């Protein structure tokens, strides 16, 4: 007896955002033109959501309001609204193209593949970033972390069986990647995903890479994601060539220091 035919692939894209209208204005027109997409879900935590909601609904995407900015929680909320059998978690500052979706479809023809992500490609071709791309590709191929800006995709049933992203304010992608890899074979795909290098260029490629590497090392050594989150976002409130007195940083409202998500 022949095995029953597999369910047709239905790809749901979930985009977590916070005050990100500029990136959404670039991203959504490209997504809505992709026939292979089943649906586009934007989970927004903007402080003033009306304009973002109008932009999303006008594009034909689904708007979901998040109660607070927490990337892991936002992605879980988006997945709960998704009706596709595969969910792609995508950042607003990267571009998803038809070639990416074709690559996902080809990989998932193998029923053993539980999910995966794309290799990385940095935009604004800055020579100091080239080594990062090659190094990240090598690490990912050898079982390294699937980071959020690599557009992680996962079969919906697998995502639900894993319980989604952990309720932590930082490193949610690293924690999920570890569990996803343990659940079965993953596919790391080409074409690579272009992720924004604006922060590398603003603060310097070496400084940003060393800082990110240090935070990752601390996480692997057991440092609390909550503590890392406080340290990471406290630093981000200091713009380049700008200083702030300790008292000024200490007076920042707790919610201002609780913007969550992966490294950018």
N, C-alpha and C positions, 0 to 999 in steps of 0.2 A: 504493500500500500504506500502510495506517495505521501510525503508529509504535507500537512495543510499549508497553503500559500501564506507567506508572511504578510502582516498588515502593511498597507502602503505607508510610506514614511510621511509623517506630518511634523514639520519642524516649527517649533515655537521659539522665538527669540525674546529673551528677557533683558531689558536694559535698565539697570539701576541708576538713578540720577539724583543730583542735588545741585540746584542753581546752575543748570547746564544747558540753557536754551541755545547758546551759540553752537555747541557741538551737536545738539539734537537737530538744529535747523539744517546742518550739513548731512547728518546721518540718515534721518527719516526718509527724505526723498529717494535715496539710493535703496533703502530697504523695501519700500512699498513697491518698487519696480521689480523686485525679485519674485518671479512666479513660483519658485520652489518653496517659498515661505508659507506656512500655514497661518501664522499670526505674529504680530509684533506687539509686545507688551512693555510699556514704559512704566516703571515703578518710581514715582517721584517723591522726594522728601524736601522740596524747595520750601523756603520760609514763606514765600509769596507764590502760591502754586497756580494762580489763575492763568497767567500768561503761558506757562508751560503746558497746562492742561489744554488750553486753546490750540496751541501749536500741535500737540500730539493728536488730538481728535481731528483737527483739520487735515492732517496727513493721512488719516484712515487707520492709525494705530490705536491700540487700546490703552487708556490711561488708568492707572491704579495709584491711589494716594497712599503713601506710607506715613505712619504716625511720627516717625523720627528718622534722621539720617543714620542708617546702619546698613552697610552694603550687604552683609550676609542675610540679615532679616529682610531686606528689600528683595533680594533674589529669591528667598523662600516664599515671600508673598507673591511674587510674579509667577513662580512655578505652580503655586496653588491655584492661580487663575488660568494657567495654561491648559489647553485641550489637546495639544499635540502629543505624540508618543516619544518625541525627542526634544529636549530643551537645550538651547544654546544660550549661555550667559555671556553677554557682550557689553563691552564698555562703550560709552557714548563718543569717546574721542578716537575710535578706530573704525575702519570701514570694512564692512562685510560684503563680499562680492559673490557673484554667481559661481565663480570658480571654487570658492570656499564651500559653498553648499553642495556642489557636485562632488567635492572631495569627501565631505561627510557622508553623503549618500553611498559613495563607493565603499568607504570603510565599513559602514554598518550593514552592508550585504553579508558580511561575516557575522553570523548570529552570536558568536562568542565575544565580540567586542562590546564592552559595557559603556564606553564613552571615550573621551580624549580631548585634544586641543590642537592648536596650530603652533608651528614654530614661530619665533618672533622675528620681526623685521623693524628696525628703527627708521623713522622718517627723518626728514631734514638731513640728508646724508652728510653727517658730520664725521670727519675721519677718526675722531677719538671714540666714536661709538661702534666702529666696525668690529673691533675685537669683542665687544659685548655680545653682538649678534652671534658670532661664531661660537663663543664660549657657552652661551645659553643653549644653542642648538645641540652642542655636544652633551651638556648636562641633561637636557630633556630626553635625548635619545637613550641615555643610559639610566633612565629611571628617576630623573629629577622631578622637582615639583612642577605641576601644571599651574601656572599663575593666572590670575583673573584676566590680565590683559592679553592672554593667549586665546580668549574666547572658548572657554571650557564647554564641551557638550556632553550630554549624558542621556541614556535612555531613561524615560520617565519612571518606569518601574524600578530601575536601579536607584535612581535618585530618591524615590520614596522609601525604598528598603533601607537606604543609608540614613534616613532621617533628615535629609537636606543639609544645609550649612549649619555649622555649630553657632550657638548664640554668643559669639565673642566679638569684641570691637575691632580687632585687627588680626591678620594672619588666617582669616577664615578660608581663604583659597588654599593655603598650605595645608591646613588641617583637613579640608575636604579632599584635596589631591591625594593625600596619604591613604585615606579610606577608599577612595575610588580605585586606586591602583591595587589595593588589596582585594577588591571585590571581583576582579577579573582583568583580562587583557584590555589595554587602552591603545588607541591609535594617535600618533602625533603626525600631523599632516602638513603638507604643502598645498597651496602657496602659503608662505608665511604671513602672519597677521601684522600689519603695520600699527604699532602702538606709539603714542605721542612721546617724543623725546624732549618736550619743552622744558621739563624740569631739569633734565640732564644739561641742557644747553644754558639754562638760566643760572644754575648753581655750579655747573662744571661736571663733566662726565665722571672724573675720578672721585671727586668729593661725594657725589650722589651714589655712585656704585659702592664706595667703601662704607658709606652710612647704611645703605640697604643691606649689604652683606653682613654688617655688624648686627643689625636687628634680626636678620634671619638666623645668624649664629646664636644669638641670645635666646631666640625662641626655641631652637633645637636643644639648647642647654637647659631648658625648663623655665625660662623667665615668663612670667604671666603676660598674656596678650593685653590685659588691661593696663599693666604698667608700661609695656612697650607702646601702647596706644597713646598714653599720656605724654611720654617722652617724644614720640614721633610728631604728634600734632602740635606740641608746644614749640618745637623747632620750626615747624612750617609757618607759624604765625610771625616769624622773623623774616622779613623780605631781604633780598640781597642788599648789602651795604646799608643795612638798617639795624639798629640796636634797640633794645627795650630794657628798661630797668626791671629787676626781678619783681618788684612790687607791682609793676604794670602787668607782667605775665601772670602773676598770682591772682590778680583781680579779674582775669578773663572769666566770664561765666562758664560754668561746667559744661553747658551744652556747646559752647564755642570750641572747647577743647575735646569734644567727643565726636568729631567727624570721623566716620569709620570707613574702612575699606583697605584695599591692597596698596602697595607702594605705587606712586604715580611718577 
